[in-house]
Amino acid sequence: MANILTRRSGRALLVGAAAAVALGAAALPASADSEPTLAELMADCASGVGKCTFNDPEVGKAYLGNYHQVSDTLYNCSTSDATQGLNWSDKVGSTDSLEVSITAGGKIAGIVDLSVTAKYGHSWTTEHSDGGSMGMTIKSGEVGWISRAQVMRPVTGMWQTHYNDPHWGHYYWYFPYPDGDTVVSPAPNDTDGVKNAVVVKTRPMTDAEKASCGAHNGKTFLSKTKVEVPKADNAPRKGTPGKPTPGDDGKPPAREEKTDKKQ
């Protein structure tokens, strides 16, 4: 869902199109003859409109995530090798197969953490931050930077949303069906024998980059501009999400039935 974004302050909620739908759902009852989208159900989980659980979590094998640039870019416009130390910092968060970014401290993160902890006895990490410095030597006419890859671990489960009143004609919805939602998050270093990696990368300058050297008097210089193009997510998935599935016939469970009969 390309329109789903997150707000990274305080209690995290899904914003954008999904949050707007959630606010509308809170103000007006959902029509019984319509069906929710996955974005709408996730938004209700994040806002608390729906009482959500992440059922039957299955933690997968750890893997090394994609490399991504974590430092400034060093340009060597001089005529000799250049050696310089660079600081780097990195923050890796969690995402799910609905393209939702899961922010630490948010309701979605808490639901997944509760589910994983109950089954496996250890907490689920929402995000990881790291940093340091490295020295690098780059040749004349080259560009250099520091790149890092984080150990990641998937957990797959089925979302269940329970409403106090019917939404889209039902009290319960399950999604996504049938393969479940895969949440990918950073894992501790050396999980399943997989280790984080920090490396120095270099490449020759482009013609445009060489042309910019004139403004720097033939010396080395640093730029905040990132030159490494991030690769697509390489997380293992269990297929593509299906449509939400209602979990009842539109009638409340017996224990929740309301009656107007006078005692």
ABEGO torsion letter per residue (X at the ends): XAABBBBABEBBBBBEAAAAAAAAAAABBBBAABBBBAAAAAAAAAAGABBBBBBGBBBBBBBBBBBBBABBBBBBABABBBBBBBBBBBBBBBBBAAGBBBBBGBAAAAAAAAAAAAAAGBBBBABBBBBEBBBBBBBBGBBBBBBBBBBBBBBBBBBBBBBABBBGGBABBBOBOAAEBBBBBBBBBGBGGBBBBBBBBBBBBBAAAAAAAAAAGGBBBBBABBABBBBBBABBBBEBBBBBBBABAGBBBAAABBBABBX
